[in-house]
Amino acid sequence: MLQNLELKLGQSVDVAALTQFANALLLSTSAGEAKRLIDPMLAQLCQITAVELHPEYFLDTEASITPFGKAVSLTTAAQCAEDPERGRVFIQGIYQAIQDKLALNPQRPIQILYAGTGPFAWLLLPLLPLFSASQIQVTLLDIHPASLDKVTKLIEHFDLADRVATYVCADATVWQPEAAVKFDIIVSETMKHLLQQEPQLQIFSHLQSYLADDGVLIPQNIELDAWLECTTAPDLAETHYLGPLFALNRQTAHLHSSGDRSFLAGSLLLPDFSLSAVTLKFTTAIHVYAESTLGENQSQLTLPRYRREHWLKPLSSLTFRYDQGTNPDFVLDFIEQNPVLVVSDDLSCLGIYHLQRLWQKIQLRKRGESFTELANEWSLDKALLDLCGIGLEPGLRALYQNDQQSVFIDFIQQTTKMTVADIASINQQLRTIAYGLTLSGSAVYGSNSAAAEDAGPAFVLSESQLDFWHNEGYLVVPQVLSVKQCAATRDFIWQQLDATEQDPSTWYQSHEFMQKIMLQLFRHPQLDANRQVPQIRQVFEQLWQRTDLVMTTDRVSFNPPETPTWHFPGPDMHWDMPLQLPVEFSTQGLIYLTDTSAEQGAFSCVPGFHLKIEDWLREQNKTDVELQQQDWQKWPVKAIAANAGDLIIWHHALPHGASPNRGTLPRMVQYINMYPL
């Protein structure tokens, strides 16, 4: 039957086709079935009435603003017919209401008022052929003359004029029938979810006085409810029913008409829940008639509305009122309190010290919430991400991109593969940092650290190397990685680039993990193994003169030779430190994975500038951003050549950067650094 109907509707639609459509829709049991029926019929109605359902430029300028809400435009009203479950349930409910009234009153026609018809009188038009003029008489009312013109055209097209008592162009919130008529059924679906914007309440309040004693308002009941959703565990949420806001039906419409507004306001008690950001959810449930109902998410009319991420006080009250006027809506009032950060000792996130607190801080920051943290707590945040082997940049990206903690936890587990022993060691180191922050309000660097006093650093650098470091501010430490380790690391990078050293045409392919010459590749067994080479730690420890150092989890770099179509994109010379006084000691570093000559995109710096930077800064009168913009051709920039496996460390006060590769092979680098607890 459905297939035959679709074929016929594709050609022409008459009253027989409309009747067939109505009978099929009354038998349909799902939104899917309804959609297959409605779409072709709707297309035919648009063709008959010359209604463009989705104009290219539509600003809804034809809507009317009444004293009690927005009367939607002809186009918007027509689009409502595209909501299949809404149409199916309403039409089935109205049909049943007519049948029930006819059973009680077979001697006279049932008087029906349809307020807010739009251009199609969609909820009633398909039913008109199923009843005779002696059974039903319909009053069609709409505020827009253009809509009534379209409805009239459809009624005439289907030869159904004898079922229509009258057409009325008026505002349904104030219209009064000329005769003392009492309607058996009043239909008005002039609403959005949660009764926002549109005048459904006032229409029912006004029209209910024209309803017969045993008459029916359709929909029979619109119930609005409130819920609270809160997270009780990383991947577990609870939903609490708070209670009803109010219900719109014949009884409450009568109360409203008589001046009683008390049912439009109230208060709901919030449950006792663990202090956390919660979400308020408001739902709309529609009882059309008898067994015809629309529940949550079944229709555009029953989409839930959310007020997300509020820090509400447990066991406090949520008060509300429904304000009418040109834009009807709910006004909510609740007690919000400043979020209290969990302590770093909270191990509820994977058993890792400070991780739950870091997660909470970032989520609050994303929402613009204020909170209080320890001075220089950033040191603890950074060390946490590095000690776990996540890395600062990937860790922050995951924290900011994920709103669900369970997804963030999955990222950590997949990235790090930490054991229970690993976590215990990490927690011990993080507690050392936190102890220093608590004592001094800043990270404890130098002799104040107990870890630094346990054992002195190894002496792997010679006096001449140390002298060079102190004077020049950088140092090349030969062969911290073996030839085999460098080759294995290069192989990993080639695989990720889907390229080979032998085929230069593959060197310039674009990949999503590329950022200029930087490759956002942070974790791989070979990269991790390189970070664990004892000599690397020993070199950093000797320069820092302490052993409580954290190894960064940093990325790699790929700098191919310039060509006529590919030019070095940077980064050019720069500093990675605040250009302000005082200048504290810190290091940066990288390992060449390829033999790199001075012209092969080598690391470049201004040797010795660490000894001059404080005097230089005192002479400047520029912002940090302005100071970064230098004419580097006037500076004594030096490109540092070295072999594969050589470690280059530099004082972070040196301006530095990569350089254009004018050699014949790419330069590859693994960035590596350490800093104190």
C-alpha positions as CSV (number, residue, x, y, z in Angstrom):
1,M,0.0,0.0,0.0
2,L,2.8,2.4,0.9
3,Q,4.7,1.8,-2.3
4,N,1.6,2.4,-4.4
5,L,0.8,5.6,-2.5
6,E,4.3,7.0,-3.1
7,L,4.0,6.2,-6.8
8,K,0.7,8.0,-7.1
9,L,1.9,11.0,-5.1
10,G,4.8,11.4,-7.3
11,Q,2.4,12.2,-10.2
12,S,-0.6,14.1,-8.8
13,V,-2.5,14.3,-5.6
14,D,-6.3,14.6,-5.3
15,V,-8.8,13.9,-2.6
16,A,-8.6,10.1,-3.1
17,A,-4.8,10.3,-2.6
18,L,-5.2,12.5,0.5
19,T,-7.7,9.9,1.9
20,Q,-5.3,7.1,1.1
21,F,-2.5,9.1,2.8
22,A,-4.6,9.7,5.9
23,N,-5.6,6.0,6.3
24,A,-2.0,4.9,5.9
25,L,-0.7,7.5,8.4
26,L,-3.4,6.4,11.0
27,L,-2.1,2.9,10.7
28,S,1.6,3.8,11.0
29,T,3.4,3.0,14.2
30,S,6.8,4.7,13.9
31,A,8.4,8.0,12.9
32,G,10.2,6.1,10.0
33,E,6.9,4.9,8.6
34,A,5.4,8.3,9.0
35,K,8.3,10.0,7.3
36,R,8.0,7.9,4.2
37,L,4.4,8.9,3.9
38,I,4.7,12.5,4.9
39,D,7.6,13.6,2.7
40,P,5.9,13.0,-0.7
41,M,2.6,14.4,0.5
42,L,4.3,17.5,1.9
43,A,6.0,18.0,-1.4
44,Q,2.7,17.9,-3.2
45,L,1.1,20.4,-0.8
46,C,4.0,22.8,-1.3
47,Q,3.6,22.5,-5.1
48,I,-0.2,23.2,-4.9
49,T,0.2,26.2,-2.6
50,A,3.5,27.5,-4.1
51,V,5.2,27.3,-0.8
52,E,9.0,27.2,-0.8
53,L,9.8,25.0,2.2
54,H,13.5,25.9,2.5
55,P,14.3,29.2,0.8
56,E,17.9,29.9,0.2
57,Y,17.9,33.1,2.4
58,F,15.4,32.8,5.2
59,L,15.4,35.2,8.2
60,D,11.9,34.6,9.4
61,T,11.0,38.2,8.9
62,E,7.3,37.4,8.4
63,A,6.8,36.2,11.9
64,S,4.4,38.3,14.1
65,I,5.2,39.4,17.6
66,T,2.1,39.4,19.8
67,P,1.8,40.6,23.4
68,F,2.1,37.0,24.5
69,G,4.7,35.5,22.2
70,K,5.9,34.9,18.7
71,A,3.5,33.8,16.0
72,V,5.8,32.0,13.6
73,S,5.8,32.8,9.9
74,L,4.1,30.9,7.1
75,T,7.5,29.2,6.2
76,T,8.3,28.1,9.7
77,A,4.8,26.8,10.2
78,A,5.1,24.8,7.0
79,Q,8.5,23.3,8.2
80,C,6.8,21.9,11.3
81,A,5.1,19.3,9.0
82,E,8.6,17.8,8.4
83,D,8.6,16.5,12.0
84,P,7.2,13.0,11.3
85,E,6.5,11.8,14.8
86,R,4.9,15.1,15.8
87,G,2.5,14.9,12.8
88,R,1.8,11.2,13.2
89,V,0.9,11.4,16.9
90,F,-1.1,14.6,16.7
91,I,-3.1,13.4,13.7
92,Q,-3.9,10.0,15.2
93,G,-4.9,11.7,18.5
94,I,-7.2,14.2,16.8
95,Y,-8.8,11.4,14.8
96,Q,-9.5,9.5,17.9
97,A,-11.0,12.6,19.6
98,I,-13.3,13.2,16.7
99,Q,-14.4,9.5,16.7
100,D,-15.1,9.7,20.4
101,K,-17.1,12.9,20.1
102,L,-19.1,11.5,17.2
103,A,-20.0,8.4,19.3
104,L,-21.4,10.6,22.0
105,N,-23.1,13.1,19.6
106,P,-24.1,11.4,16.3
107,Q,-27.0,13.7,15.7
108,R,-25.0,16.9,15.0
109,P,-21.6,17.9,13.5
110,I,-18.7,18.1,15.8
111,Q,-17.5,21.7,16.1
112,I,-13.7,22.0,15.8
113,L,-11.6,25.1,16.2
114,Y,-8.1,24.9,14.8
115,A,-6.1,27.9,16.0
116,G,-2.8,28.5,14.2
117,T,-3.3,26.6,11.0
118,G,-0.1,27.7,9.1
119,P,-0.4,27.3,5.3
120,F,-1.5,23.6,5.4
121,A,-3.8,23.2,8.4
122,W,-1.5,20.2,8.7
123,L,-2.9,18.5,11.7
124,L,-6.5,18.5,10.4
125,L,-6.4,18.6,6.6
126,P,-5.7,14.8,6.0
127,L,-8.6,14.0,8.3
128,L,-11.3,16.1,6.5
129,P,-11.9,13.5,3.7
130,L,-12.6,10.8,6.3
131,F,-15.6,12.7,7.7
132,S,-18.7,14.2,6.1
133,A,-19.9,17.8,6.5
134,S,-22.7,16.4,8.7
135,Q,-20.1,15.0,11.0
136,I,-17.6,17.8,11.4
137,Q,-17.5,21.6,11.0
138,V,-14.2,23.3,11.3
139,T,-13.2,26.9,12.1
140,L,-9.7,27.6,10.7
141,L,-8.0,30.5,12.4
142,D,-4.5,32.0,11.8
143,I,-3.0,35.4,12.4
144,H,-1.4,35.6,8.9
145,P,-3.6,36.3,5.9
146,A,-1.1,34.6,3.6
147,S,-1.4,31.3,5.6
148,L,-5.2,31.4,5.4
149,D,-5.0,32.0,1.6
150,K,-2.9,28.8,1.3
151,V,-5.2,26.8,3.4
152,T,-8.2,28.1,1.4
153,K,-6.5,27.0,-1.8
154,L,-5.9,23.5,-0.4
155,I,-9.5,23.1,0.8
156,E,-10.8,24.1,-2.6
157,H,-8.3,21.9,-4.4
158,F,-9.5,18.8,-2.5
159,D,-13.1,19.9,-2.7
160,L,-13.5,20.0,1.1
161,A,-15.1,23.4,1.5
162,D,-18.4,22.0,3.0
163,R,-16.4,20.8,6.1
164,V,-15.2,24.3,6.8
165,A,-17.6,26.6,8.8
166,T,-15.4,29.7,8.5
167,Y,-12.0,31.1,8.0
168,V,-10.8,33.6,10.6
169,C,-7.8,35.9,10.3
170,A,-7.1,37.0,13.9
171,D,-4.8,36.7,16.9
172,A,-5.9,33.6,18.7
173,T,-5.0,35.2,22.1
174,V,-7.7,37.9,21.8
175,W,-10.2,36.6,19.1
176,Q,-13.8,36.3,20.0
177,P,-16.3,34.3,17.9
178,E,-19.2,36.3,16.5
179,A,-21.8,33.8,17.6
180,A,-22.2,32.1,21.0
181,V,-20.6,29.0,19.7
182,K,-19.1,26.3,21.9
183,F,-16.5,24.1,20.4
184,D,-16.3,20.3,21.0
185,I,-12.6,20.2,20.2
186,I,-10.0,23.0,20.1
187,V,-6.7,22.2,18.5
188,S,-3.7,24.5,18.9
189,E,-0.1,23.4,18.5
190,T,1.5,26.9,18.8
191,M,4.5,25.9,20.9
192,K,8.2,25.0,21.2
193,H,9.8,22.8,23.7
194,L,9.5,24.1,27.3
195,L,6.8,26.5,26.0
196,Q,9.5,29.0,24.9
197,Q,8.7,32.0,22.7
198,E,5.3,31.0,21.3
199,P,1.9,31.9,22.9
200,Q,0.5,28.4,23.6
201,L,-0.3,29.2,27.2
202,Q,-2.2,32.4,26.4
203,I,-4.1,30.8,23.5
204,F,-5.3,28.0,25.7
205,S,-6.1,30.4,28.5
206,H,-8.2,32.6,26.2
207,L,-9.9,29.9,24.1
208,Q,-10.8,27.5,26.9
209,S,-13.9,29.7,27.6
210,Y,-15.3,28.8,24.2
211,L,-15.0,25.1,24.9
212,A,-18.1,23.0,25.5
213,D,-18.5,21.6,29.0
214,D,-17.4,18.1,27.8
215,G,-15.0,19.6,25.2
216,V,-11.4,18.7,24.6
217,L,-8.3,20.8,24.4
218,I,-5.7,19.3,22.1
219,P,-3.1,18.6,23.3
220,Q,-4.8,17.5,26.5
221,N,-1.7,18.0,28.7
222,I,1.7,19.6,28.3
223,E,4.0,18.7,31.2
224,L,7.3,20.4,31.9
225,D,9.7,18.7,34.3
226,A,13.1,19.4,35.8
227,W,16.0,17.0,36.3
228,L,19.6,17.2,37.7
229,E,22.5,15.3,36.2
230,C,25.7,14.8,38.1
231,T,28.9,12.7,37.6
232,T,29.5,10.3,40.5
233,A,32.6,8.6,38.9
234,P,34.8,9.1,35.9
235,D,32.4,7.1,33.6
236,L,29.2,7.1,35.8
237,A,26.5,9.7,35.9
238,E,23.3,9.9,38.0
239,T,20.1,11.6,37.0
240,H,17.8,12.9,39.8
241,Y,14.1,13.9,39.0
242,L,13.5,17.2,40.7
243,G,9.8,17.5,40.0
244,P,7.3,19.2,37.7
245,L,7.6,22.9,36.7
246,F,3.9,23.0,35.7
247,A,1.4,21.4,33.4
248,L,-0.7,23.2,30.8
249,N,-4.2,21.6,30.4
250,R,-7.8,22.7,30.5
251,Q,-7.8,23.1,34.3
252,T,-4.6,25.2,34.5
253,A,-5.7,27.2,31.4
254,H,-8.9,28.0,33.3
255,L,-6.9,29.1,36.4
256,H,-4.8,31.3,34.3
257,S,-7.8,32.9,32.6
258,S,-9.3,33.7,36.0
259,G,-6.2,35.5,37.1
260,D,-4.5,32.7,39.1
261,R,-0.8,32.6,38.1
262,S,0.4,30.7,41.2
263,F,1.0,27.5,39.2
264,L,3.5,29.3,37.0
265,A,6.1,29.6,39.8
266,G,7.5,27.3,42.4
267,S,10.6,25.8,44.0
268,L,12.2,22.4,43.8
269,L,14.6,20.9,46.4
270,L,18.0,19.8,45.0
271,P,19.3,16.4,46.3
272,D,22.4,15.8,48.3
273,F,25.2,15.2,45.8
274,S,29.0,15.3,45.8
275,L,30.1,18.8,45.1
276,S,30.8,19.0,41.4
277,A,29.6,20.7,38.3
278,V,26.1,19.6,37.5
279,T,23.6,20.0,34.6
280,L,20.0,21.0,34.9
281,K,17.8,19.4,32.3
282,F,14.2,20.4,31.5
283,T,11.9,18.2,29.6
284,T,8.6,18.5,27.8
285,A,6.1,15.7,27.6
286,I,2.9,16.0,25.5
287,H,-0.3,14.0,26.0
288,V,-2.1,14.7,22.7
289,Y,-5.2,12.6,23.4
290,A,-6.0,9.2,24.8
291,E,-3.0,6.9,23.9
292,S,-1.3,9.5,21.7
293,T,1.7,10.9,23.5
294,L,5.1,12.5,22.7
295,G,8.0,11.8,25.0
296,E,11.5,13.1,25.3
297,N,13.4,13.5,22.0
298,Q,10.6,12.0,20.0
299,S,9.8,15.3,18.4
300,Q,11.2,18.8,18.1
301,L,8.6,19.8,20.6
302,T,10.0,17.4,23.2
303,L,13.7,18.1,22.9
304,P,15.2,18.6,26.3
305,R,16.7,21.9,27.3
306,Y,19.9,22.0,29.3
307,R,21.6,24.5,31.6
308,R,25.1,23.0,31.8
309,E,28.0,23.1,34.2
310,H,26.6,24.9,37.3
311,W,28.2,24.6,40.7
312,L,25.0,24.3,42.8
313,K,24.7,23.9,46.5
314,P,23.4,20.4,47.5
315,L,20.1,20.4,49.4
316,S,19.4,24.0,48.3
317,S,16.3,25.1,46.3
318,L,15.8,25.8,42.7
319,T,13.1,28.5,42.3
320,F,11.4,29.2,39.0
321,R,8.8,31.3,37.3
322,Y,7.3,31.3,33.8
323,D,7.3,34.9,32.5
324,Q,4.9,35.7,29.8
325,G,5.2,38.6,27.4
326,T,6.6,38.9,23.9
327,N,9.2,36.2,24.6
328,P,7.7,33.7,27.1
329,D,10.4,31.7,28.9
330,F,11.4,30.4,32.3
331,V,13.4,32.4,34.8
332,L,15.5,30.3,37.2
333,D,17.1,31.2,40.4
334,F,19.5,28.9,42.3
335,I,22.3,29.1,44.7
336,E,25.7,28.8,43.0
337,Q,28.9,28.6,45.0
338,N,32.5,29.0,44.0
339,P,33.9,25.6,43.0
340,V,36.3,24.2,45.5
341,L,39.3,22.4,43.9
342,V,40.0,18.9,45.2
343,V,43.4,18.6,46.9
344,S,46.3,17.1,45.0
345,D,46.1,14.0,47.3
346,D,42.8,13.1,45.6
347,L,43.7,9.9,43.7
348,S,40.3,9.3,42.1
349,C,41.8,9.8,38.6
350,L,43.8,6.6,37.9
351,G,45.4,6.8,41.3
352,I,47.8,9.5,40.1
353,Y,48.6,12.4,42.5
354,H,47.3,15.8,41.4
355,L,45.7,14.5,38.1
356,Q,42.1,14.9,39.3
357,R,42.9,18.5,40.5
358,L,44.5,19.3,37.1
359,W,41.5,17.9,35.2
360,Q,39.2,20.0,37.4
361,K,41.2,23.2,36.9
362,I,41.2,22.9,33.1
363,Q,37.5,22.2,33.0
364,L,36.8,25.3,35.2
365,R,39.1,27.4,33.1
366,K,37.4,26.3,29.9
367,R,34.1,27.6,31.4
368,G,35.6,30.9,32.6
369,E,35.1,29.9,36.3
370,S,37.4,31.4,38.9
371,F,39.4,29.3,41.4
372,T,42.4,29.6,43.7
373,E,45.6,27.6,43.2
374,L,49.0,27.6,44.8
375,A,51.6,30.1,43.5
376,N,53.6,28.5,40.7
377,E,51.3,25.4,40.7
378,W,52.1,25.3,37.0
379,S,55.4,23.6,37.9
380,L,53.4,20.7,39.4
381,D,51.1,20.6,36.4
382,K,54.0,20.4,34.0
383,A,55.9,17.8,36.0
384,L,52.8,15.6,36.2
385,L,52.4,15.5,32.5
386,D,56.1,14.8,31.8
387,L,56.6,12.3,34.6
388,C,53.6,10.3,33.3
389,G,55.2,10.3,29.9
390,I,52.3,12.3,28.4
391,G,54.1,15.4,27.5
392,L,53.1,19.0,28.1
393,E,51.6,19.8,24.7
394,P,49.7,16.5,24.1
395,G,48.5,16.6,27.7
396,L,47.1,20.1,27.6
397,R,45.5,19.4,24.2
398,A,43.7,16.3,25.6
399,L,42.6,18.3,28.7
400,Y,41.2,21.1,26.7
401,Q,39.6,19.0,23.9
402,N,37.8,16.5,26.1
403,D,34.8,17.4,28.1
404,Q,34.3,13.8,29.3
405,Q,36.8,12.6,31.9
406,S,36.4,9.0,30.8
407,V,37.7,10.0,27.3
408,F,40.7,11.8,28.9
409,I,41.4,8.7,31.0
410,D,41.3,6.5,28.0
411,F,43.9,8.8,26.3
412,I,46.2,8.5,29.3
413,Q,46.0,4.8,29.5
414,Q,46.6,4.3,25.8
415,T,49.4,6.8,25.7
416,T,51.4,5.8,28.8
417,K,50.8,2.1,29.7
418,M,51.9,2.9,33.3
419,T,52.2,0.1,35.9
420,V,51.3,0.3,39.5
421,A,55.0,0.7,40.3
422,D,55.3,3.5,37.8
423,I,52.4,5.4,39.4
424,A,53.9,4.9,42.9
425,S,57.2,6.4,41.8
426,I,55.5,9.3,40.0
427,N,53.4,10.1,43.0
428,Q,56.4,10.2,45.3
429,Q,58.2,12.7,43.0
430,L,55.1,14.8,42.6
431,R,54.6,15.0,46.4
432,T,58.1,16.3,46.7
433,I,57.3,19.1,44.3
434,A,54.0,19.9,46.1
435,Y,55.8,20.0,49.4
436,G,58.1,22.7,48.1
437,L,55.1,24.7,46.7
438,T,53.4,24.5,50.0
439,L,56.4,25.6,52.0
440,S,57.5,28.5,49.8
441,G,54.7,29.3,47.4
442,S,57.0,28.5,44.5
443,A,58.9,25.5,43.1
444,V,61.9,24.6,45.3
445,Y,65.0,24.9,43.2
446,G,68.5,24.4,44.4
447,S,69.7,23.3,47.9
448,N,66.3,23.5,49.5
449,S,65.3,20.3,47.8
450,A,65.8,17.1,49.8
451,A,66.1,15.1,46.6
452,A,69.0,17.3,45.5
453,E,70.9,16.7,48.7
454,D,70.6,12.9,48.6
455,A,73.4,12.5,46.0
456,G,75.5,14.9,43.9
457,P,75.5,14.8,40.2
458,A,77.9,12.7,38.2
459,F,80.9,14.5,36.6
460,V,80.7,13.5,32.9
461,L,81.7,16.9,31.5
462,S,85.3,18.1,31.4
463,E,86.5,21.4,32.7
464,S,87.0,22.7,29.2
465,Q,83.4,21.7,28.3
466,L,82.1,23.5,31.4
467,D,84.2,26.6,30.6
468,F,82.7,26.6,27.1
469,W,79.2,26.2,28.5
470,H,79.7,29.1,30.9
471,N,81.1,31.4,28.2
472,E,79.1,30.4,25.1
473,G,75.8,29.3,26.7
474,Y,75.6,26.1,24.7
475,L,77.4,22.8,24.5
476,V,77.7,19.9,22.0
477,V,78.0,16.6,23.8
478,P,79.2,13.9,21.3
479,Q,77.5,10.5,20.8
480,V,74.9,10.3,23.5
481,L,73.0,8.0,21.1
482,S,74.6,5.2,19.1
483,V,74.6,4.9,15.4
484,K,72.0,2.1,15.8
485,Q,69.7,4.2,18.0
486,C,69.8,7.1,15.6
487,A,69.0,4.8,12.7
488,A,66.1,3.2,14.5
489,T,64.7,6.7,15.4
490,R,65.0,7.9,11.8
491,D,63.2,4.7,10.6
492,F,60.3,5.6,12.9
493,I,60.1,9.1,11.5
494,W,60.3,7.9,7.9
495,Q,57.5,5.5,8.5
496,Q,55.3,8.2,10.0
497,L,56.0,10.4,7.0
498,D,55.3,7.6,4.6
499,A,58.6,8.6,3.0
500,T,62.1,7.3,2.2
501,E,65.6,8.8,2.3
502,Q,66.2,7.6,-1.3
503,D,63.2,9.4,-2.8
504,P,63.2,13.2,-2.3
505,S,59.8,13.5,-3.9
506,T,58.3,11.9,-0.7
507,W,59.9,14.5,1.6
508,Y,57.4,17.2,1.1
509,Q,54.1,15.4,1.7
510,S,51.7,17.1,4.1
511,H,50.6,15.3,7.3
512,E,48.2,16.3,10.0
513,F,50.8,15.9,12.7
514,M,53.1,18.5,10.9
515,Q,53.5,22.0,12.4
516,K,56.1,23.7,10.1
517,I,59.2,21.5,10.6
518,M,57.9,20.1,13.9
519,L,56.3,16.7,13.9
520,Q,53.8,16.1,16.7
521,L,55.2,12.7,17.5
522,F,55.8,12.4,21.2
523,R,55.7,8.7,22.2
524,H,57.3,5.7,20.6
525,P,59.4,2.9,22.2
526,Q,62.5,4.2,20.5
527,L,61.9,7.8,21.5
528,D,61.3,6.7,25.1
529,A,64.4,4.6,25.0
530,N,66.5,7.6,23.9
531,R,65.2,9.6,26.8
532,Q,66.4,6.9,29.2
533,V,70.1,7.0,28.1
534,P,72.0,7.5,31.4
535,Q,74.6,9.9,29.9
536,I,71.9,12.4,28.9
537,R,70.6,12.6,32.5
538,Q,74.1,12.9,33.8
539,V,74.9,15.8,31.5
540,F,71.8,17.7,32.6
541,E,72.4,17.0,36.2
542,Q,75.9,18.3,36.1
543,L,74.8,21.5,34.4
544,W,71.9,22.0,36.9
545,Q,74.0,20.8,39.8
546,R,71.2,18.7,41.1
547,T,69.7,15.3,40.5
548,D,66.0,15.8,41.1
549,L,65.3,16.5,37.4
550,V,62.2,15.6,35.3
551,M,62.7,14.5,31.7
552,T,60.3,16.2,29.2
553,T,58.3,14.2,26.8
554,D,58.9,16.3,23.7
555,R,58.5,15.9,19.9
556,V,60.7,15.5,16.9
557,S,61.6,17.6,13.9
558,F,62.0,17.1,10.1
559,N,63.7,19.9,8.1
560,P,64.1,18.9,4.4
561,P,66.2,20.9,1.9
562,E,64.6,24.0,0.3
563,T,63.4,23.7,-3.3
564,P,61.9,26.2,-5.7
565,T,58.4,25.2,-4.4
566,W,59.1,24.5,-0.7
567,H,60.7,27.1,1.5
568,F,61.8,26.8,5.1
569,P,58.6,27.7,7.2
570,G,60.4,28.3,10.5
571,P,60.5,28.5,13.5
572,D,63.0,31.3,13.0
573,M,65.1,32.8,15.8
574,H,63.2,33.3,19.0
575,W,63.2,32.8,22.8
576,D,61.1,30.3,24.6
577,M,61.2,32.3,27.9
578,P,59.6,35.4,29.2
579,L,61.7,38.4,28.2
580,Q,61.7,40.0,31.6
581,L,63.9,40.4,34.6
582,P,65.1,38.5,36.5
583,V,66.3,35.9,34.0
584,E,66.4,32.5,35.8
585,F,68.6,29.6,34.8
586,S,67.0,26.9,32.6
587,T,68.0,24.7,29.7
588,Q,66.8,23.4,26.4
589,G,68.1,20.6,24.2
590,L,68.0,18.4,21.2
591,I,69.7,15.4,19.7
592,Y,70.7,15.4,16.1
593,L,69.5,12.1,14.5
594,T,71.4,12.9,11.2
595,D,74.9,14.2,10.5
596,T,74.2,17.9,10.2
597,S,76.4,20.5,8.6
598,A,76.1,24.2,9.2
599,E,74.1,24.7,6.0
600,Q,71.9,21.7,6.5
601,G,69.2,23.4,8.5
602,A,71.3,23.3,11.6
603,F,70.3,24.5,15.0
604,S,71.4,28.1,15.4
605,C,71.9,30.4,18.3
606,V,73.6,33.6,19.5
607,P,76.5,32.3,21.6
608,G,77.2,34.1,24.9
609,F,74.0,36.2,24.9
610,H,73.0,34.6,28.2
611,L,75.8,36.8,29.8
612,K,74.4,40.0,28.3
613,I,70.6,39.5,28.3
614,E,69.8,41.2,31.6
615,D,71.7,44.3,30.7
616,W,70.1,44.2,27.3
617,L,66.6,43.9,28.8
618,R,67.2,46.9,31.0
619,E,68.0,49.0,28.0
620,Q,64.8,48.0,26.1
621,N,61.4,49.7,26.3
622,K,59.4,47.2,24.4
623,T,56.9,44.4,25.1
624,D,57.7,40.7,25.1
625,V,56.1,40.4,21.6
626,E,58.0,43.4,20.2
627,L,61.3,42.0,21.6
628,Q,60.8,38.8,19.7
629,Q,60.7,40.7,16.4
630,Q,64.4,41.3,15.8
631,D,66.4,41.9,12.6
632,W,68.3,38.7,13.1
633,Q,70.7,39.5,10.2
634,K,72.3,42.1,12.5
635,W,72.9,39.5,15.2
636,P,75.9,37.2,15.4
637,V,73.8,34.1,14.8
638,K,75.9,30.9,14.6
639,A,74.7,27.6,13.0
640,I,75.9,24.6,15.1
641,A,77.1,21.6,13.0
642,A,77.3,18.2,14.7
643,N,77.0,14.5,14.0
644,A,74.1,12.1,14.4
645,G,73.8,11.1,18.1
646,D,75.2,14.4,19.4
647,L,73.3,16.3,22.1
648,I,73.1,20.1,21.9
649,I,72.1,21.8,25.2
650,W,71.7,25.6,25.4
651,H,70.8,28.2,28.0
652,H,67.3,29.2,27.4
653,A,68.4,32.9,27.4
654,L,70.1,32.4,24.0
655,P,67.9,33.3,21.1
656,H,67.8,30.2,18.9
657,G,66.0,28.5,16.1
658,A,66.4,26.2,13.2
659,S,67.7,27.4,9.8
660,P,66.9,26.9,6.1
661,N,68.3,23.6,4.9
662,R,70.5,24.3,1.9
663,G,72.0,20.8,1.9
664,T,71.0,17.7,0.1
665,L,69.4,15.6,2.9
666,P,66.8,16.3,5.6
667,R,67.8,17.2,9.1
668,M,66.1,15.2,11.8
669,V,66.1,16.0,15.5
670,Q,64.6,14.7,18.8
671,Y,64.0,17.5,21.3
672,I,64.9,16.7,24.8
673,N,65.2,18.6,28.1
674,M,65.2,18.3,31.8
675,Y,64.1,20.6,34.7
676,P,64.1,20.3,38.5
677,L,61.4,19.1,40.8
